[in-house]
Amino acid sequence: MFELQTDPTASKTELYELLGRQAEALLHGEHDRVANAANLASLIWHSVPDLNWAGFYNFDGTELVLGPFQGKPACVRIPLGRGVCGTAAATRETQVVADVHAFPGHIACDAASNAEIVIPLVRDGELLGVLDIDSPTTGRFGPEDRAGFEALARIWVASLAPAK
């Protein structure tokens, strides 16, 4: 049985270190992509303050397709290069957007989202998808969040079964 641990007095760095340890324990021994994405999305949702969406989009070889998430219903398909998620997938670079309304081509799945961070999920040069986190607070994500979410994304990628 996994028990979520939180510390409301922790710094952002400490929060992400704790989340990393919890993610490793939660995903340990399981290699299913959907199960691990669902559990990691839930861990993030219940542990990181000031979020309104946390989840995954999977790359199907053509476009991003909605995967496991926490939050309101979301856009189902996103073309590469479109919006924050599509840009992260196309460039394979983390996108940290302080104000999504100023991002060219932003796709508004939830009008309450004002800031977003999207981490591309890549294994052995292959794009698997993206980890997408939204907040209702403009400017919500900074360098500590980027480092923390990138570390969580690496833990998720490492948890998957070897490529066939």
OpenMM code with the backbone's topology and positions (N, CA, C; nanometers):
from openmm import Vec3, app, unit

residues = "MET PHE GLU LEU GLN THR ASP PRO THR ALA SER LYS THR GLU LEU TYR GLU LEU LEU GLY ARG GLN ALA GLU ALA LEU LEU HIS GLY GLU HIS ASP ARG VAL ALA ASN ALA ALA ASN LEU ALA SER LEU ILE TRP HIS SER VAL PRO ASP LEU ASN TRP ALA GLY PHE TYR ASN PHE ASP GLY THR GLU LEU VAL LEU GLY PRO PHE GLN GLY LYS PRO ALA CYS VAL ARG ILE PRO LEU GLY ARG GLY VAL CYS GLY THR ALA ALA ALA THR ARG GLU THR GLN VAL VAL ALA ASP VAL HIS ALA PHE PRO GLY HIS ILE ALA CYS ASP ALA ALA SER ASN ALA GLU ILE VAL ILE PRO LEU VAL ARG ASP GLY GLU LEU LEU GLY VAL LEU ASP ILE ASP SER PRO THR THR GLY ARG PHE GLY PRO GLU ASP ARG ALA GLY PHE GLU ALA LEU ALA ARG ILE TRP VAL ALA SER LEU ALA PRO ALA LYS".split()
positions = [
    Vec3(0.0843, -0.1180, 0.0000),
    Vec3(0.0000, 0.0000, 0.0000),
    Vec3(0.0886, 0.1239, 0.0000),
    Vec3(0.0606, 0.2160, -0.0917),
    Vec3(0.1374, 0.3402, -0.1011),
    Vec3(0.0668, 0.4480, -0.0200),
    Vec3(0.1430, 0.5195, 0.0618),
    Vec3(0.0850, 0.6285, 0.1393),
    Vec3(0.1503, 0.7591, 0.0973),
    Vec3(0.0685, 0.8533, 0.0513),
    Vec3(0.1170, 0.9839, 0.0085),
    Vec3(0.1732, 1.0596, 0.1273),
    Vec3(0.2917, 1.1167, 0.1098),
    Vec3(0.3539, 1.1963, 0.2152),
    Vec3(0.3664, 1.3391, 0.1657),
    Vec3(0.3269, 1.4332, 0.2492),
    Vec3(0.3409, 1.5737, 0.2140),
    Vec3(0.4006, 1.6492, 0.3312),
    Vec3(0.4604, 1.7627, 0.3026),
    Vec3(0.5159, 1.8505, 0.4050),
    Vec3(0.4876, 1.9937, 0.3618),
    Vec3(0.3844, 2.0553, 0.4195),
    Vec3(0.3471, 2.1909, 0.3781),
    Vec3(0.4540, 2.2962, 0.4063),
    Vec3(0.5536, 2.2633, 0.4893),
    Vec3(0.6594, 2.3598, 0.5194),
    Vec3(0.7808, 2.3436, 0.4285),
    Vec3(0.7786, 2.2432, 0.3412),
    Vec3(0.8942, 2.2141, 0.2556),
    Vec3(0.9142, 2.3228, 0.1505),
    Vec3(1.0399, 2.3483, 0.1162),
    Vec3(1.0711, 2.4365, 0.0041),
    Vec3(1.0343, 2.3638, -0.1241),
    Vec3(1.0327, 2.4346, -0.2358),
    Vec3(1.0030, 2.3687, -0.3635),
    Vec3(1.1044, 2.2583, -0.3925),
    Vec3(1.2302, 2.2846, -0.3678),
    Vec3(1.3330, 2.1848, -0.3928),
    Vec3(1.3078, 2.0605, -0.3075),
    Vec3(1.2771, 2.0805, -0.1801),
    Vec3(1.2483, 1.9674, -0.0911),
    Vec3(1.1225, 1.8929, -0.1347),
    Vec3(1.0212, 1.9673, -0.1786),
    Vec3(0.8976, 1.9052, -0.2267),
    Vec3(0.9268, 1.8114, -0.3432),
    Vec3(1.0031, 1.8586, -0.4411),
    Vec3(1.0312, 1.7759, -0.5582),
    Vec3(1.1235, 1.6592, -0.5248),
    Vec3(1.2143, 1.6764, -0.4293),
    Vec3(1.2973, 1.5635, -0.3856),
    Vec3(1.2093, 1.4555, -0.3216),
    Vec3(1.1142, 1.4967, -0.2373),
    Vec3(1.0213, 1.4029, -0.1749),
    Vec3(0.9343, 1.3354, -0.2806),
    Vec3(0.8841, 1.4144, -0.3762),
    Vec3(0.8027, 1.3578, -0.4837),
    Vec3(0.8820, 1.2578, -0.5673),
    Vec3(1.0082, 1.2863, -0.5917),
    Vec3(1.0927, 1.1942, -0.6673),
    Vec3(1.1048, 1.0604, -0.5968),
    Vec3(1.1299, 1.0644, -0.4660),
    Vec3(1.1399, 0.9398, -0.3898),
    Vec3(1.0066, 0.8645, -0.3905),
    Vec3(0.8967, 0.9391, -0.3754),
    Vec3(0.7651, 0.8749, -0.3768),
    Vec3(0.7336, 0.8170, -0.5144),
    Vec3(0.7678, 0.8903, -0.6208),
    Vec3(0.7424, 0.8411, -0.7565),
    Vec3(0.8211, 0.7125, -0.7825),
    Vec3(0.9466, 0.7095, -0.7409),
    Vec3(1.0265, 0.5877, -0.7600),
    Vec3(0.9641, 0.4696, -0.6869),
    Vec3(0.9180, 0.4921, -0.5650),
    Vec3(0.8548, 0.3841, -0.4879),
    Vec3(0.7221, 0.3419, -0.5515),
    Vec3(0.6454, 0.4387, -0.5952),
    Vec3(0.5136, 0.4117, -0.6530),
    Vec3(0.5230, 0.3355, -0.7847),
    Vec3(0.6222, 0.3673, -0.8664),
    Vec3(0.6356, 0.3064, -0.9984),
    Vec3(0.7259, 0.1828, -0.9993),
    Vec3(0.7959, 0.1593, -0.8887),
    Vec3(0.8918, 0.0489, -0.8810),
    Vec3(0.8262, -0.0852, -0.9148),
    Vec3(0.8870, -0.1561, -1.0097),
    Vec3(0.8413, -0.2893, -1.0447),
    Vec3(0.7241, -0.2939, -1.1414),
    Vec3(0.6661, -0.1794, -1.1716),
    Vec3(0.5554, -0.1746, -1.2680),
    Vec3(0.6089, -0.1107, -1.3958),
    Vec3(0.5773, -0.1705, -1.5108),
    Vec3(0.6294, -0.1198, -1.6376),
    Vec3(0.5205, -0.0745, -1.7338),
    Vec3(0.3952, -0.0832, -1.6920),
    Vec3(0.2865, -0.0440, -1.7798),
    Vec3(0.2780, 0.1083, -1.7911),
    Vec3(0.2793, 0.1566, -1.9137),
    Vec3(0.2795, 0.3002, -1.9418),
    Vec3(0.1566, 0.3697, -1.8844),
    Vec3(0.0392, 0.3135, -1.9064),
    Vec3(-0.0852, 0.3768, -1.8609),
    Vec3(-0.0941, 0.3768, -1.7091),
    Vec3(-0.0653, 0.2643, -1.6472),
    Vec3(-0.0719, 0.2559, -1.5010),
    Vec3(0.0241, 0.3553, -1.4360),
    Vec3(0.1460, 0.3619, -1.4868),
    Vec3(0.2440, 0.4521, -1.4274),
    Vec3(0.2114, 0.5984, -1.4540),
    Vec3(0.1572, 0.6278, -1.5711),
    Vec3(0.1154, 0.7658, -1.5997),
    Vec3(-0.0007, 0.8060, -1.5086),
    Vec3(-0.0951, 0.7158, -1.4894),
    Vec3(-0.2095, 0.7456, -1.4028),
    Vec3(-0.1639, 0.7723, -1.2598),
    Vec3(-0.0755, 0.6879, -1.2089),
    Vec3(-0.0288, 0.7069, -1.0718),
    Vec3(0.0567, 0.8315, -1.0558),
    Vec3(0.1415, 0.8616, -1.1537),
    Vec3(0.2245, 0.9808, -1.1429),
    Vec3(0.1395, 1.1075, -1.1549),
    Vec3(0.0412, 1.1085, -1.2440),
    Vec3(-0.0484, 1.2244, -1.2551),
    Vec3(-0.1205, 1.2478, -1.1226),
    Vec3(-0.1664, 1.1408, -1.0599),
    Vec3(-0.2351, 1.1537, -0.9316),
    Vec3(-0.1404, 1.2035, -0.8227),
    Vec3(-0.0191, 1.1498, -0.8186),
    Vec3(0.0794, 1.1940, -0.7200),
    Vec3(0.1055, 1.3440, -0.7335),
    Vec3(0.1273, 1.3894, -0.8563),
    Vec3(0.1519, 1.5319, -0.8802),
    Vec3(0.0298, 1.6139, -0.8376),
    Vec3(-0.0869, 1.5723, -0.8816),
    Vec3(-0.2118, 1.6451, -0.8540),
    Vec3(-0.2346, 1.6640, -0.7039),
    Vec3(-0.2087, 1.5590, -0.6276),
    Vec3(-0.2366, 1.5634, -0.4842),
    Vec3(-0.1218, 1.6202, -0.4016),
    Vec3(-0.0062, 1.6460, -0.4631),
    Vec3(0.1105, 1.6901, -0.3871),
    Vec3(0.1584, 1.8311, -0.4194),
    Vec3(0.1381, 1.8757, -0.5414),
    Vec3(0.1902, 2.0062, -0.5833),
    Vec3(0.0770, 2.1087, -0.5739),
    Vec3(0.0984, 2.2154, -0.4980),
    Vec3(-0.0085, 2.3147, -0.4824),
    Vec3(-0.0308, 2.4009, -0.6068),
    Vec3(-0.1499, 2.4552, -0.6142),
    Vec3(-0.1863, 2.5566, -0.7138),
    Vec3(-0.1834, 2.5029, -0.8580),
    Vec3(-0.2397, 2.3832, -0.8759),
    Vec3(-0.2530, 2.3258, -1.0096),
    Vec3(-0.4006, 2.3109, -1.0429),
    Vec3(-0.4325, 2.3141, -1.1723),
    Vec3(-0.5690, 2.2794, -1.2129),
    Vec3(-0.5713, 2.1699, -1.3198),
    Vec3(-0.4550, 2.1166, -1.3547),
    Vec3(-0.4492, 2.0027, -1.4475),
    Vec3(-0.3096, 1.9421, -1.4396),
    Vec3(-0.3027, 1.8105, -1.4388),
    Vec3(-0.1747, 1.7396, -1.4397),
    Vec3(-0.1948, 1.6087, -1.5137),
    Vec3(-0.1201, 1.5898, -1.6211),
    Vec3(-0.1391, 1.4650, -1.6927),
    Vec3(-0.0468, 1.4464, -1.8105),
    Vec3(-0.0816, 1.3462, -1.8884),
    Vec3(0.0013, 1.2990, -1.9977),
    Vec3(-0.0714, 1.3070, -2.1311),
    Vec3(0.0052, 1.3364, -2.2344),
    Vec3(-0.0378, 1.3183, -2.3724),
    Vec3(0.0616, 1.2206, -2.4339),
    Vec3(0.0112, 1.1174, -2.4984),
    Vec3(0.0951, 1.0161, -2.5620),
    Vec3(0.1109, 1.0473, -2.7104),
    Vec3(0.2300, 1.0241, -2.7616),
    Vec3(0.2555, 1.0424, -2.9040),
    Vec3(0.2227, 0.9124, -2.9757),
    Vec3(0.1327, 0.9193, -3.0731),
    Vec3(0.0906, 0.7984, -3.1450),
    Vec3(0.1625, 0.7808, -3.2788),
    Vec3(0.2667, 0.8597, -3.3010),
    Vec3(0.3403, 0.8545, -3.4272),
    Vec3(0.3017, 0.9664, -3.5211),
    Vec3(0.1877, 1.0306, -3.4920),
    Vec3(0.1393, 1.1404, -3.5747),
    Vec3(0.1089, 1.2652, -3.4918),
    Vec3(0.0408, 1.2447, -3.3800),
    Vec3(-0.0027, 1.3569, -3.2960),
    Vec3(-0.0043, 1.3139, -3.1496),
    Vec3(-0.0287, 1.4104, -3.0609),
    Vec3(-0.0420, 1.3806, -2.9187),
    Vec3(-0.1866, 1.3429, -2.8898),
    Vec3(-0.2051, 1.2370, -2.8109),
    Vec3(-0.3386, 1.1887, -2.7753),
    Vec3(-0.3488, 1.1862, -2.6231),
    Vec3(-0.4585, 1.2368, -2.5724),
    Vec3(-0.4811, 1.2454, -2.4287),
    Vec3(-0.4572, 1.1120, -2.3598),
    Vec3(-0.3828, 1.1166, -2.2505),
    Vec3(-0.3574, 0.9999, -2.1669),
    Vec3(-0.4110, 1.0248, -2.0272),
    Vec3(-0.3640, 0.9497, -1.9301),
    Vec3(-0.4104, 0.9646, -1.7927),
    Vec3(-0.3842, 1.1058, -1.7391),
    Vec3(-0.4805, 1.1581, -1.6636),
    Vec3(-0.4676, 1.2928, -1.6095),
    Vec3(-0.5557, 1.3105, -1.4875),
    Vec3(-0.5345, 1.4238, -1.4196),
    Vec3(-0.6190, 1.4703, -1.3104),
    Vec3(-0.6599, 1.6131, -1.3456),
    Vec3(-0.7867, 1.6454, -1.3290),
    Vec3(-0.8372, 1.7786, -1.3601),
    Vec3(-0.9607, 1.7689, -1.4467),
    Vec3(-1.0006, 1.8822, -1.5026),
    Vec3(-1.1189, 1.8859, -1.5882),
    Vec3(-1.0932, 1.8143, -1.7202),
    Vec3(-1.2009, 1.7730, -1.7883),
    Vec3(-1.1834, 1.7123, -1.9215),
    Vec3(-1.0950, 1.8014, -2.0100),
    Vec3(-1.0199, 1.7365, -2.0989),
    Vec3(-0.9185, 1.8075, -2.1763),
    Vec3(-0.9319, 1.7809, -2.3252),
    Vec3(-0.8561, 1.8568, -2.4028),
    Vec3(-0.8477, 1.8350, -2.5466),
    Vec3(-0.7952, 1.6937, -2.5697),
    Vec3(-0.8509, 1.6246, -2.6678),
    Vec3(-0.8135, 1.4850, -2.6904),
    Vec3(-0.6918, 1.4728, -2.7812),
    Vec3(-0.6840, 1.5508, -2.8878),
    Vec3(-0.5734, 1.5393, -2.9832),
    Vec3(-0.5077, 1.6755, -3.0056),
    Vec3(-0.3744, 1.6750, -3.0083),
    Vec3(-0.2983, 1.7972, -3.0295),
    Vec3(-0.1934, 1.7703, -3.1370),
    Vec3(-0.1957, 1.8460, -3.2458),
    Vec3(-0.0936, 1.8288, -3.3501),
    Vec3(0.0446, 1.8733, -3.3009),
    Vec3(0.1486, 1.8080, -3.3492),
    Vec3(0.2839, 1.8517, -3.3165),
    Vec3(0.3032, 1.9948, -3.3635),
    Vec3(0.3693, 2.0744, -3.2803),
    Vec3(0.3966, 2.2130, -3.3155),
    Vec3(0.2845, 2.3090, -3.2804),
    Vec3(0.1721, 2.2586, -3.2312),
    Vec3(0.0589, 2.3457, -3.1993),
    Vec3(0.0400, 2.3547, -3.0483),
    Vec3(0.0237, 2.4762, -2.9979),
    Vec3(0.0060, 2.4961, -2.8554),
    Vec3(0.1331, 2.4650, -2.7786),
    Vec3(0.1231, 2.4733, -2.6460),
    Vec3(0.2400, 2.4496, -2.5617),
    Vec3(0.2808, 2.3026, -2.5673),
    Vec3(0.1838, 2.2114, -2.5595),
    Vec3(0.2158, 2.0681, -2.5645),
    Vec3(0.2769, 2.0289, -2.6982),
    Vec3(0.2158, 2.0725, -2.8067),
    Vec3(0.2660, 2.0396, -2.9396),
    Vec3(0.4029, 2.0984, -2.9655),
    Vec3(0.4297, 2.2166, -2.9101),
    Vec3(0.5615, 2.2791, -2.9245),
    Vec3(0.6665, 2.2008, -2.8471),
    Vec3(0.6339, 2.1606, -2.7231),
    Vec3(0.7286, 2.0806, -2.6440),
    Vec3(0.7598, 1.9498, -2.7155),
    Vec3(0.6572, 1.8874, -2.7726),
    Vec3(0.6770, 1.7606, -2.8432),
    Vec3(0.7624, 1.7804, -2.9687),
    Vec3(0.7337, 1.8840, -3.0452),
    Vec3(0.8055, 1.9073, -3.1708),
    Vec3(0.9509, 1.9461, -3.1476),
    Vec3(0.9758, 2.0286, -3.0457),
    Vec3(1.1120, 2.0759, -3.0188),
    Vec3(1.1884, 1.9834, -2.9244),
    Vec3(1.1125, 1.8978, -2.8543),
    Vec3(1.1687, 1.8110, -2.7506),
    Vec3(1.2407, 1.8910, -2.6441),
    Vec3(1.1863, 2.0084, -2.6160),
    Vec3(1.2392, 2.0964, -2.5117),
    Vec3(1.1263, 2.1336, -2.4172),
    Vec3(1.1577, 2.1369, -2.2870),
    Vec3(1.0594, 2.1784, -2.1883),
    Vec3(1.0134, 2.3197, -2.2181),
    Vec3(0.8829, 2.3404, -2.2095),
    Vec3(0.8229, 2.4720, -2.2296),
    Vec3(0.7693, 2.5200, -2.0950),
    Vec3(0.8187, 2.6340, -2.0476),
    Vec3(0.7691, 2.6969, -1.9258),
    Vec3(0.7041, 2.8272, -1.9691),
    Vec3(0.5720, 2.8351, -1.9532),
    Vec3(0.4969, 2.9495, -2.0034),
    Vec3(0.4292, 3.0206, -1.8864),
    Vec3(0.4738, 3.1442, -1.8603),
    Vec3(0.4187, 3.2218, -1.7483),
    Vec3(0.2749, 3.2642, -1.7730),
    Vec3(0.2427, 3.2983, -1.8996),
    Vec3(0.1077, 3.3426, -1.9357),
    Vec3(0.0687, 3.2749, -2.0669),
    Vec3(-0.0135, 3.1711, -2.0557),
    Vec3(-0.0501, 3.0945, -2.1748),
    Vec3(-0.1259, 3.1776, -2.2778),
    Vec3(-0.1917, 3.2826, -2.2328),
    Vec3(-0.2697, 3.3660, -2.3251),
    Vec3(-0.1797, 3.4471, -2.4176),
    Vec3(-0.0527, 3.4587, -2.3812),
    Vec3(0.0439, 3.5290, -2.4659),
    Vec3(0.1233, 3.4323, -2.5536),
    Vec3(0.0984, 3.3015, -2.5394),
    Vec3(0.1716, 3.2008, -2.6165),
    Vec3(0.1058, 3.1854, -2.7529),
    Vec3(0.1809, 3.2070, -2.8612),
    Vec3(0.1219, 3.1958, -2.9949),
    Vec3(0.0642, 3.0561, -3.0201),
    Vec3(-0.0613, 3.0503, -3.0599),
    Vec3(-0.1257, 2.9243, -3.0915),
    Vec3(-0.1702, 2.8443, -2.9710),
    Vec3(-0.1758, 2.9079, -2.8542),
    Vec3(-0.2178, 2.8367, -2.7321),
    Vec3(-0.3532, 2.7713, -2.7530),
    Vec3(-0.3655, 2.6469, -2.7069),
    Vec3(-0.4910, 2.5729, -2.7141),
    Vec3(-0.5544, 2.5793, -2.5752),
    Vec3(-0.6670, 2.6447, -2.5645),
    Vec3(-0.7328, 2.6636, -2.4347),
    Vec3(-0.8308, 2.5499, -2.4077),
    Vec3(-0.7822, 2.4446, -2.3441),
    Vec3(-0.8712, 2.3348, -2.3050),
    Vec3(-0.9519, 2.3753, -2.1819),
    Vec3(-0.8929, 2.4542, -2.0926),
    Vec3(-0.9593, 2.5041, -1.9725),
    Vec3(-0.9278, 2.6528, -1.9621),
    Vec3(-1.0298, 2.7354, -1.9725),
    Vec3(-1.0107, 2.8806, -1.9692),
    Vec3(-0.9504, 2.9278, -1.8374),
    Vec3(-0.9576, 2.8459, -1.7322),
    Vec3(-0.9017, 2.8843, -1.6026),
    Vec3(-0.7499, 2.8696, -1.5970),
    Vec3(-0.6902, 2.8011, -1.6940),
    Vec3(-0.5445, 2.7845, -1.6947),
    Vec3(-0.4775, 2.9121, -1.7410),
    Vec3(-0.3774, 2.9573, -1.6642),
    Vec3(-0.3042, 3.0783, -1.6985),
    Vec3(-0.1544, 3.0560, -1.7149),
    Vec3(-0.1013, 2.9495, -1.6554),
    Vec3(0.0407, 2.9160, -1.6679),
    Vec3(0.0507, 2.7673, -1.6976),
    Vec3(0.1605, 2.7287, -1.7637),
    Vec3(0.1737, 2.5894, -1.8042),
    Vec3(0.3212, 2.5527, -1.8133),
    Vec3(0.3494, 2.4275, -1.7804),
    Vec3(0.4820, 2.3705, -1.8023),
    Vec3(0.4609, 2.2354, -1.8682),
    Vec3(0.5356, 2.2105, -1.9751),
    Vec3(0.5223, 2.0849, -2.0502),
    Vec3(0.6611, 2.0270, -2.0721),
    Vec3(0.6759, 1.9008, -2.0294),
    Vec3(0.8036, 1.8318, -2.0404),
    Vec3(0.7917, 1.7212, -2.1441),
    Vec3(0.8757, 1.7208, -2.2488),
    Vec3(0.8727, 1.6109, -2.3458),
    Vec3(0.9243, 1.4825, -2.2822),
    Vec3(0.8628, 1.3726, -2.3183),
    Vec3(0.9006, 1.2407, -2.2677),
    Vec3(0.9708, 1.1662, -2.3808),
    Vec3(1.1012, 1.1488, -2.3671),
    Vec3(1.1829, 1.0907, -2.4737),
    Vec3(1.2654, 0.9759, -2.4159),
    Vec3(1.2684, 0.8637, -2.4897),
    Vec3(1.3512, 0.7493, -2.4501),
    Vec3(1.4277, 0.7026, -2.5727),
    Vec3(1.5587, 0.6957, -2.5585),
    Vec3(1.6457, 0.6513, -2.6684),
    Vec3(1.6163, 0.7270, -2.7976),
    Vec3(1.5961, 0.8574, -2.7858),
    Vec3(1.5706, 0.9418, -2.9014),
    Vec3(1.4289, 0.9373, -2.9544),
    Vec3(1.3432, 0.8538, -2.8962),
    Vec3(1.2047, 0.8383, -2.9439),
    Vec3(1.1091, 0.9200, -2.8567),
    Vec3(1.0263, 1.0013, -2.9211),
    Vec3(0.9251, 1.0789, -2.8498),
    Vec3(0.8127, 0.9866, -2.8048),
    Vec3(0.7876, 0.9828, -2.6742),
    Vec3(0.6791, 0.9020, -2.6183),
    Vec3(0.5538, 0.9849, -2.5942),
    Vec3(0.5738, 1.1139, -2.5660),
    Vec3(0.4620, 1.2033, -2.5343),
    Vec3(0.5115, 1.3215, -2.4541),
    Vec3(0.4206, 1.3804, -2.3750),
    Vec3(0.4566, 1.4935, -2.2900),
    Vec3(0.3867, 1.4819, -2.1550),
    Vec3(0.4493, 1.5401, -2.0543),
    Vec3(0.3890, 1.5601, -1.9234),
    Vec3(0.3461, 1.7058, -1.9192),
    Vec3(0.2181, 1.7290, -1.8969),
    Vec3(0.1591, 1.8630, -1.9045),
    Vec3(0.1025, 1.9014, -1.7684),
    Vec3(0.1436, 2.0182, -1.7182),
    Vec3(0.0967, 2.0673, -1.5889),
    Vec3(0.0464, 2.2108, -1.6079),
    Vec3(-0.0766, 2.2378, -1.5610),
    Vec3(-0.1371, 2.3707, -1.5733),
    Vec3(-0.1670, 2.4294, -1.4363),
    Vec3(-0.1682, 2.5624, -1.4307),
    Vec3(-0.2025, 2.6329, -1.3078),
    Vec3(-0.2936, 2.7505, -1.3401),
    Vec3(-0.3837, 2.7850, -1.2481),
    Vec3(-0.4656, 2.9036, -1.2676),
    Vec3(-0.3894, 3.0330, -1.2371),
    Vec3(-0.2678, 3.0216, -1.1833),
    Vec3(-0.1901, 3.1379, -1.1419),
    Vec3(-0.0846, 3.1742, -1.2454),
    Vec3(-0.0939, 3.2923, -1.3013),
    Vec3(0.0056, 3.3408, -1.3971),
    Vec3(0.1430, 3.3420, -1.3304),
    Vec3(0.2438, 3.2935, -1.4022),
    Vec3(0.3804, 3.2924, -1.3508),
    Vec3(0.4061, 3.1850, -1.2460),
    Vec3(0.3225, 3.0854, -1.2370),
    Vec3(0.3297, 2.9831, -1.1313),
    Vec3(0.4584, 2.9003, -1.1342),
    Vec3(0.5146, 2.8742, -1.2517),
    Vec3(0.6252, 2.7795, -1.2638),
    Vec3(0.7589, 2.8501, -1.2832),
    Vec3(0.8558, 2.8115, -1.1996),
    Vec3(0.9895, 2.8691, -1.2071),
    Vec3(1.0936, 2.7605, -1.2256),
    Vec3(1.2216, 2.7958, -1.2064),
    Vec3(1.3307, 2.7009, -1.2276),
    Vec3(1.3218, 2.5751, -1.1402),
    Vec3(1.2779, 2.5889, -1.0142),
    Vec3(1.2662, 2.4718, -0.9270),
    Vec3(1.1599, 2.3767, -0.9791),
    Vec3(1.0479, 2.4339, -1.0292),
    Vec3(0.9412, 2.3503, -1.0849),
    Vec3(0.9915, 2.2776, -1.2097),
    Vec3(1.0632, 2.3492, -1.2937),
    Vec3(1.1163, 2.2868, -1.4153),
    Vec3(1.2057, 2.1686, -1.3801),
    Vec3(1.3017, 2.1911, -1.2906),
    Vec3(1.3932, 2.0842, -1.2513),
    Vec3(1.3165, 1.9687, -1.1871),
    Vec3(1.2203, 2.0007, -1.1029),
    Vec3(1.1429, 1.8971, -1.0351),
    Vec3(1.0579, 1.8142, -1.1290),
    Vec3(0.9858, 1.8803, -1.2200),
    Vec3(0.9016, 1.8058, -1.3137),
    Vec3(0.9847, 1.7290, -1.4162),
    Vec3(1.0993, 1.7845, -1.4560),
    Vec3(1.1867, 1.7100, -1.5469),
    Vec3(1.2384, 1.5841, -1.4791),
    Vec3(1.2709, 1.5923, -1.3496),
    Vec3(1.3165, 1.4739, -1.2761),
    Vec3(1.2048, 1.3700, -1.2670),
    Vec3(1.0816, 1.4139, -1.2409),
    Vec3(0.9684, 1.3211, -1.2350),
    Vec3(0.9447, 1.2557, -1.3714),
    Vec3(0.9604, 1.3332, -1.4779),
    Vec3(0.9440, 1.2782, -1.6130),
    Vec3(1.0490, 1.1710, -1.6400),
    Vec3(1.1738, 1.1942, -1.5962),
    Vec3(1.2795, 1.0936, -1.6152),
    Vec3(1.2476, 0.9654, -1.5378),
    Vec3(1.1913, 0.9806, -1.4184),
    Vec3(1.1531, 0.8635, -1.3381),
    Vec3(1.0457, 0.7843, -1.4117),
    Vec3(0.9473, 0.8532, -1.4687),
    Vec3(0.8410, 0.7844, -1.5430),
    Vec3(0.8979, 0.7103, -1.6636),
    Vec3(0.9814, 0.7779, -1.7414),
    Vec3(1.0404, 0.7145, -1.8602),
    Vec3(1.1218, 0.5921, -1.8190),
    Vec3(1.1988, 0.6031, -1.7123),
    Vec3(1.2821, 0.4911, -1.6670),
    Vec3(1.1983, 0.3726, -1.6178),
    Vec3(1.0752, 0.3984, -1.5778),
    Vec3(0.9896, 0.2923, -1.5243),
    Vec3(0.9321, 0.2016, -1.6332),
    Vec3(0.9354, 0.2465, -1.7567),
    Vec3(0.8693, 0.1720, -1.8641),
    Vec3(0.9454, 0.0469, -1.9043),
    Vec3(0.8707, -0.0480, -1.9592),
    Vec3(0.9333, -0.1693, -2.0094),
    Vec3(1.0299, -0.1329, -2.1213),
    Vec3(1.1372, -0.2094, -2.1357),
    Vec3(1.2326, -0.1816, -2.2436),
    Vec3(1.1630, -0.1829, -2.3798),
    Vec3(1.2107, -0.0979, -2.4694),
    Vec3(1.1554, -0.0930, -2.6055),
    Vec3(1.1812, -0.2269, -2.6756),
    Vec3(1.0841, -0.2672, -2.7561),
    Vec3(1.0981, -0.3951, -2.8274),
    Vec3(1.1440, -0.3741, -2.9689),
] * unit.nanometer
topology = app.Topology()
chain = topology.addChain("A")
for resn in residues:
    res = topology.addResidue(resn, chain)
    for name in ("N", "CA", "C"):
        topology.addAtom(name, app.Element.getBySymbol(name[0]), res)
